[in-house]
């Protein structure tokens, strides 16, 4: 395990990050939920499994 970022150890900086996340507002976003196994199975070409983790392939990411 690695050590946490210093930003998470400083109370004021951490609280500021949490407040930004709470106030985050995006229009036209759609969020769906499903199991990890289902998502990987349905989107095989979107992920690369390597010896040190699972990565999202950038070639299939839609940019707005």
SERO-4910 file (N, C-alpha, C, O; in steps of 0.05 Angstrom, whole numbers):
BEGIN
 pado doro    nc1    nc2    nc3   cac1   cac2   cac3    cc1    cc2    cc3    oc1    oc2    oc3
  Unk    A     17    -24      0      0      0      0     18     25      0     39     25     12
  Unk    A      8     45    -14     22     70    -14     12     89      8     -7     82     23
  Unk    A     26    111     11     17    130     31     -2    150     19     -1    155     -6
  Unk    A    -20    161     35    -40    180     24    -27    206     15     -6    214     25
  Unk    A    -40    220     -3    -31    246    -12    -31    265     11    -49    263     29
  Unk    A    -13    284     12    -12    304     34    -38    320     34    -45    330     56
  Unk    A    -52    323     12    -77    339     11    -98    326     29   -114    340     41
  Unk    A    -97    299     31   -117    285     47   -110    287     77   -127    282     94
  Unk    A    -86    294     83    -77    295    111    -80    323    123    -78    327    147
  Unk    A    -86    343    106    -89    370    115   -119    376    116   -133    377     95
  Unk    A   -130    380    140   -159    381    144   -172    402    126   -192    397    113
  Unk    A   -161    427    125   -174    448    109   -174    441     79   -194    445     65
  Unk    A   -152    431     69   -151    423     40   -171    401     34   -184    401     14
  Unk    A   -172    381     53   -190    359     49   -219    368     49   -235    360     32
  Unk    A   -226    385     68   -253    395     69   -261    411     45   -284    410     36
  Unk    A   -242    426     34   -246    441      9   -252    422    -14   -269    428    -31
  Unk    A   -237    401    -16   -241    381    -38   -268    368    -35   -282    364    -55
  Unk    A   -276    361    -10   -302    349     -6   -324    368    -13   -344    360    -26
  Unk    A   -322    393     -6   -342    413    -13   -345    416    -43   -367    419    -53
  Unk    A   -322    417    -58   -323    418    -87   -338    394    -99   -354    397   -118
  Unk    A   -333    371    -88   -347    346    -98   -377    348    -92   -393    340   -109
  Unk    A   -384    358    -69   -412    360    -61   -427    380    -80   -450    376    -86
  Unk    A   -413    401    -88   -425    422   -105   -422    417   -134   -432    433   -151
  Unk    A   -409    395   -142   -405    389   -170   -431    384   -184   -448    369   -175
  Unk    A   -436    398   -206   -461    397   -221   -455    394   -250   -442    411   -262
  Unk    A   -465    373   -262   -461    368   -291   -488    365   -304   -505    349   -295
  Unk    A   -492    379   -326   -517    376   -341   -513    354   -361   -491    348   -370
  Unk    A   -535    341   -369   -535    321   -390   -517    297   -383   -502    288   -401
  Unk    A   -517    288   -359   -501    264   -352   -520    241   -345   -541    245   -333
  Unk    A   -512    218   -353   -528    194   -348   -510    174   -333   -488    167   -342
  Unk    A   -519    165   -310   -503    147   -294   -519    121   -291   -543    121   -285
  Unk    A   -505     99   -296   -517     73   -294   -501     56   -274   -478     61   -270
  Unk    A   -514     36   -263   -501     19   -243   -505    -10   -251   -527    -18   -259
  Unk    A   -484    -25   -248   -485    -54   -252   -461    -67   -239   -443    -53   -230
  Unk    A   -461    -93   -238   -438   -107   -225   -413   -104   -242   -414   -101   -266
  Unk    A   -390   -105   -228   -364   -104   -241   -362   -126   -262   -353   -121   -284
  Unk    A   -371   -150   -255   -369   -173   -274   -385   -168   -299   -376   -174   -321
  Unk    A   -409   -157   -296   -426   -152   -319   -413   -131   -337   -413   -134   -362
  Unk    A   -404   -109   -326   -392    -88   -341   -368    -97   -357   -365    -92   -381
  Unk    A   -350   -112   -344   -326   -123   -358   -335   -141   -381   -324   -140   -403
  Unk    A   -354   -158   -376   -364   -177   -396   -376   -162   -420   -372   -170   -443
  Unk    A   -392   -142   -415   -406   -127   -436   -388   -108   -451   -394   -100   -474
  Unk    A   -365   -101   -440   -347    -81   -452   -318    -91   -453   -300    -77   -446
  Unk    A   -315   -115   -463   -289   -128   -464   -268   -112   -479   -245   -111   -470
  Unk    A   -276    -98   -500   -256    -83   -516   -249    -56   -503   -231    -42   -513
  Unk    A   -262    -49   -482   -257    -23   -469   -237    -24   -446   -229     -4   -435
  Unk    A   -229    -48   -438   -211    -52   -416   -187    -69   -423   -189    -87   -440
  Unk    A   -165    -64   -410   -141    -81   -413   -134    -91   -385   -131    -76   -366
  Unk    A   -131   -117   -383   -123   -129   -358    -94   -136   -360    -85   -151   -377
  Unk    A    -78   -124   -342    -49   -129   -342    -42   -140   -314    -58   -143   -297
  Unk    A    -16   -147   -311     -7   -159   -286    -10   -140   -262    -10   -149   -240
  Unk    A    -13   -114   -267    -15    -95   -245    -41    -80   -244    -43    -59   -231
  Unk    A    -62    -89   -258    -88    -76   -255   -104    -76   -281    -96    -87   -301
  Unk    A   -127    -65   -278   -147    -63   -300   -147    -34   -309   -149    -15   -293
  Unk    A   -145    -29   -335   -143     -2   -346   -165      2   -366   -173    -16   -381
  Unk    A   -176     27   -367   -195     35   -388   -179     43   -413   -160     58   -411
  Unk    A   -188     33   -436   -175     41   -461   -186     67   -470   -210     71   -473
  Unk    A   -169     87   -474   -177    114   -482   -189    115   -509   -203    134   -515
  Unk    A   -184     96   -527   -194     98   -554   -224     98   -556   -236    107   -575
  Unk    A   -238     87   -535   -267     85   -535   -281    107   -518   -305    106   -514
  Unk    A   -266    126   -509   -277    147   -492   -288    169   -509   -274    179   -527
  Unk    A   -313    177   -505   -325    198   -520   -319    225   -507   -322    228   -482
  Unk    A   -310    244   -522   -303    270   -511   -325    290   -520   -334    289   -543
  Unk    A   -333    307   -502   -354    327   -508   -341    354   -512   -355    373   -517
***
